[in-house]
Amino acid sequence: MRRLISLYFRGFISVLLILSLTVACGHGRSENQQKSTIESSSQTATQMRIVTHAMGETRVPLNPNRVMALGVLDYVLSLGVNPVGSTDTNESYLVDRSRGIATIGYQTQPNIESVLVLSPDLILSSNDWIDSTTYSALSQIAPTVLSSRRYGSDWKSIFFTQAEALGKIDEYEDYMENHRARIESFQQQMGDRLSKTQVSIVRVYPDKINLYFIDSFCGSVLRDAGLLRPPSQDLNAEQAFAKGGNYIQMSISKEVIEQADGDIIFVFTFGSTEEIELSADAAYEQLQVDPLWSRLSAVERGKVYRVPDYWIGEGPLAANLVLDDLFKYLIDEWED
């Protein structure tokens, strides 16, 4: 009898041990699963970064692969990113580069439905193109980052914000290093002429002639290059606005056309439509035979150069193209 009880007791103890081990193993697996879940959540969280921009702070994907560029196509392309969509661009220097990119409306009026269809994981623009209402709508679709923009001269700070949002700071720094090196080379090759050459920027509209000031995009590139501007054009944004009600350009009459003169004149036309472009071209042809224009010093010396619309573009690609023109006309082809 005692032996039978002993056998039952041993069996009972064995069952308890087995149950204890089972519970312990189960608990261990549960802890491991919880730990795995926490680690997975942590890893997911680290796939996002916080970017500070014109509208505050936004969490953006670590590696976005469906980027939308609204009015900032130059910046995005220069960083080696091909966006899935962009607002319409009229600048000829971007047309070939934007082939295959879906157009989703105009810079100030992106088509929200078109944006939604393309399922972006990051939307980039600036507060000069996108208002707060549109920003709120876009933010419901994907993380949206707006660079702070006042004038074309802000292009380098805009470039930094775009690069930060895209995780392309190394590419940004590489570009800026190359940009500074090109400017240094230009200044060295200009030598003493750098401090003696006044460069005028003129835009011909269908019905008016405008001078561009130093806080325009092209004006800021010339300023960075160390070039002088005629006194009539050497105005910052505040001075320009106080004088003519516009931060970057001002219309002049033919009676004061001498304000357009300089040691060299860069002139361009541009139109948002083909009709406007053709009208501006015709206006420039008429200007070239105008006696008042013909008497300008730069015109008499053959130092007037018509340049493409990237002079009123904006971004790293356009800045490089403007620098190309400075090298071409002020160094490679220059004759005193």
C-alpha positions in Angstrom: 0.0 0.0 0.0 2.8 2.4 1.0 4.5 1.5 -2.3 1.4 2.3 -4.2 1.0 5.7 -2.5 4.7 6.4 -3.2 4.2 5.7 -6.9 1.2 8.0 -7.0 3.1 10.7 -5.2 6.1 10.5 -7.6 3.7 10.7 -10.5 2.0 13.7 -9.1 5.4 15.5 -8.6 6.4 14.6 -12.2 3.2 16.2 -13.5 3.8 19.3 -11.5 7.3 19.6 -12.8 6.2 19.2 -16.4 3.4 21.8 -15.9 5.9 24.2 -14.3 8.4 23.8 -17.2 5.6 24.3 -19.7 4.4 27.5 -18.1 7.9 28.8 -17.8 8.6 28.1 -21.5 5.3 29.7 -22.5 6.1 32.7 -20.4 9.5 33.0 -22.0 8.0 32.8 -25.4 5.5 35.5 -24.5 8.3 37.8 -23.2 10.3 37.1 -26.4 7.3 37.9 -28.5 6.6 41.1 -26.6 10.3 42.1 -26.9 10.2 41.4 -30.6 7.1 43.5 -31.0 8.6 46.4 -29.1 11.9 46.2 -31.1 9.8 46.1 -34.3 7.9 49.1 -33.3 11.1 50.9 -32.3 12.6 50.1 -35.7 9.5 51.4 -37.4 9.7 54.6 -35.4 13.3 55.1 -36.5 12.3 54.9 -40.1 10.9 58.5 -39.7 12.8 61.7 -39.1 11.6 65.1 -37.9 12.2 68.0 -40.2 11.7 71.6 -39.2 10.3 73.8 -41.9 8.1 76.9 -42.6 5.0 75.2 -41.2 6.6 73.7 -38.1 7.8 70.1 -37.6 6.9 67.1 -39.7 7.8 63.5 -39.5 9.1 62.3 -42.9 10.1 58.9 -44.2 13.8 58.0 -43.7 14.0 56.8 -47.4 11.1 58.3 -49.4 10.6 56.7 -52.8 7.4 58.5 -54.1 8.2 62.2 -53.8 6.0 65.0 -55.0 7.7 68.2 -56.1 5.3 71.3 -56.1 7.2 74.3 -57.5 10.6 72.9 -56.3 11.4 70.5 -59.2 14.9 72.1 -59.8 15.9 71.3 -56.3 14.6 67.8 -56.2 16.2 66.8 -59.6 19.5 68.3 -58.6 19.6 65.9 -55.6 19.2 62.9 -57.9 15.6 62.3 -57.1 13.0 61.7 -59.8 9.6 62.7 -58.4 6.5 60.8 -59.3 4.7 64.1 -59.8 5.3 67.8 -60.2 3.4 71.0 -60.8 3.5 72.3 -64.4 6.7 74.1 -65.3 7.2 76.6 -68.1 10.9 76.9 -67.8 12.5 75.4 -70.9 15.6 74.2 -69.0 13.3 71.8 -67.0 11.1 70.5 -69.8 13.5 67.7 -71.0 14.5 66.9 -67.4 10.8 66.5 -66.4 9.8 64.0 -69.1 8.0 61.0 -67.5 7.0 63.0 -64.4 3.2 63.3 -64.0 1.9 66.9 -64.0 -0.6 67.6 -61.2 -1.7 71.2 -61.8 -0.1 74.6 -61.4 2.4 75.7 -58.8 -0.1 77.6 -56.7 -3.0 75.3 -57.4 -2.0 71.6 -57.4 -4.8 69.2 -58.2 -5.4 67.4 -54.9 -7.1 64.5 -56.5 -4.2 63.9 -58.8 -1.8 64.0 -55.9 -3.9 61.5 -54.0 -4.0 59.1 -57.0 -0.2 59.1 -57.2 0.1 58.0 -53.5 3.2 60.1 -52.6 5.1 59.3 -49.4 6.6 62.8 -49.2 5.4 66.1 -50.6 7.8 69.0 -51.0 7.1 72.7 -51.8 7.6 76.2 -50.4 5.3 78.6 -48.5 5.5 81.0 -51.4 3.6 78.5 -53.6 1.4 76.6 -51.1 -1.0 78.4 -48.7 -2.1 77.0 -45.3 -5.4 75.6 -46.6 -3.7 73.6 -49.4 -0.9 72.6 -47.0 -3.5 71.1 -44.6 -5.1 69.2 -47.5 -1.7 67.9 -48.7 -0.7 66.9 -45.2 -3.7 64.5 -45.0 -2.2 62.6 -48.0 1.4 62.5 -47.0 4.1 64.2 -44.9 4.4 67.7 -46.4 7.5 70.0 -46.0 7.4 73.6 -47.1 10.6 75.6 -47.4 10.5 79.2 -46.3 10.8 81.5 -49.3 10.5 85.3 -49.6 12.6 86.0 -52.7 14.6 84.2 -55.3 17.8 84.9 -53.3 16.6 82.4 -50.7 17.4 79.5 -53.1 20.3 78.1 -51.0 18.2 77.9 -47.8 15.4 76.3 -49.7 17.8 73.8 -51.2 19.0 72.8 -47.7 15.4 72.2 -46.4 14.6 70.1 -49.5 17.8 68.1 -49.0 17.1 67.6 -45.3 13.6 66.3 -46.0 15.0 63.9 -48.6 17.9 62.7 -46.5 20.3 64.1 -49.1 22.5 66.4 -47.0 25.7 64.8 -48.4 24.5 65.6 -51.9 23.6 69.1 -50.8 27.1 69.7 -49.3 28.8 68.2 -52.4 26.9 70.6 -54.6 27.6 73.7 -52.4 31.3 72.8 -52.3 31.4 72.6 -56.1 29.4 75.8 -56.4 31.8 77.7 -54.1 34.8 76.2 -56.1 33.3 77.4 -59.4 32.8 80.9 -58.0 36.3 81.0 -56.7 37.6 80.0 -60.1 35.5 82.6 -61.8 36.7 85.3 -59.5 40.4 84.3 -59.9 40.0 84.4 -63.7 38.2 87.7 -63.6 41.1 89.3 -61.7 41.0 93.1 -61.5 38.0 93.2 -63.8 35.8 91.7 -61.0 35.9 95.0 -59.1 35.4 97.2 -62.3 32.7 95.4 -64.3 29.1 96.5 -63.8 26.6 93.9 -64.9 23.0 94.9 -65.9 20.1 92.5 -66.0 17.1 93.4 -68.2 13.9 91.6 -68.8 11.7 92.6 -71.8 8.0 92.1 -71.5 5.5 92.5 -74.3 4.6 96.0 -72.9 7.5 97.1 -70.6 11.2 96.9 -69.8 12.2 95.8 -66.3 15.4 95.9 -64.3 16.3 93.0 -62.0 17.7 93.7 -58.5 20.1 91.8 -56.2 17.5 89.8 -54.4 16.1 88.2 -57.6 17.4 84.7 -58.2 19.8 85.7 -61.0 20.8 88.9 -59.1 21.8 86.7 -56.1 24.0 84.5 -58.3 25.8 87.6 -59.6 26.2 88.9 -56.1 27.7 85.6 -54.9 30.1 85.8 -57.9 31.3 89.2 -56.6 30.1 91.2 -59.6 29.1 94.8 -59.4 25.6 96.1 -60.5 24.8 99.5 -61.9 23.6 101.9 -59.1 20.1 101.8 -60.5 20.0 98.0 -59.9 22.0 97.7 -56.7 19.0 97.5 -54.5 18.0 94.9 -51.9 14.5 93.7 -51.6 13.4 96.3 -49.0 15.0 99.1 -51.0 13.4 97.9 -54.2 10.0 97.6 -52.7 10.2 101.1 -51.3 11.2 102.5 -54.7 8.9 100.6 -57.0 6.5 98.3 -55.1 8.3 95.1 -56.1 11.0 93.2 -54.3 13.0 91.9 -57.2 12.3 94.0 -60.3 11.1 97.4 -61.5 9.7 98.8 -64.8 11.4 101.7 -66.4 10.3 104.0 -69.3 12.4 104.5 -72.4 13.1 108.0 -71.2 15.3 106.6 -68.5 16.6 103.6 -70.5 20.2 104.6 -69.4 19.4 102.9 -66.1 19.6 99.6 -68.1 23.2 100.3 -69.1 26.3 98.6 -67.8 29.6 97.3 -68.9 27.6 94.2 -70.0 23.9 93.6 -70.3 22.2 90.3 -69.9 18.7 90.4 -71.4 15.9 87.8 -71.4 12.3 87.4 -72.3 9.8 84.9 -70.9 6.1 84.1 -71.2 3.9 81.7 -69.3 2.2 81.0 -72.7 3.5 80.8 -76.2 1.5 83.9 -77.2 3.1 85.9 -74.4 6.5 84.6 -75.3 6.1 85.6 -78.9 4.9 89.0 -77.9 7.9 89.5 -75.7 10.2 88.4 -78.5 8.6 90.9 -80.8 9.0 93.7 -78.2 12.7 92.9 -77.9 13.2 93.0 -81.6 11.6 96.5 -81.6 13.8 97.6 -78.7 17.0 96.6 -80.6 16.3 99.2 -83.3 15.2 101.9 -80.9 17.6 104.8 -81.0 17.6 105.3 -77.2 18.6 101.6 -76.7 21.2 101.8 -79.5 23.0 104.6 -77.7 23.7 102.6 -74.5 27.4 102.0 -74.0 27.0 98.2 -73.7 25.0 98.1 -76.9 27.6 100.2 -78.8 30.4 97.9 -77.7 28.5 94.7 -78.5 28.2 93.6 -74.9 24.6 92.7 -74.9 23.8 89.0 -74.5 20.4 87.4 -74.7 20.1 84.5 -72.2 17.6 81.7 -71.6 14.8 81.6 -69.1 16.8 79.8 -66.4 17.9 83.3 -65.4 14.5 83.6 -63.9 14.3 80.0 -62.8 15.3 79.0 -59.3 17.5 76.3 -57.8 20.9 74.6 -58.1 20.5 73.5 -61.7 19.6 77.1 -62.8 22.4 78.5 -60.7 24.9 76.3 -62.4 23.6 77.4 -65.8 23.8 81.1 -64.9 27.4 80.5 -63.8 28.0 78.8 -67.2 26.9 82.1 -68.9 29.2 84.2 -66.6 32.2 82.0 -67.6 31.2 82.1 -71.3 30.5 85.8 -71.7 32.8 87.4 -69.1 35.8 85.1 -69.5 35.9 82.8 -72.5 34.5 85.2 -75.1 35.5 88.5 -73.5 37.3 91.1 -75.5 38.1 94.5 -74.2 
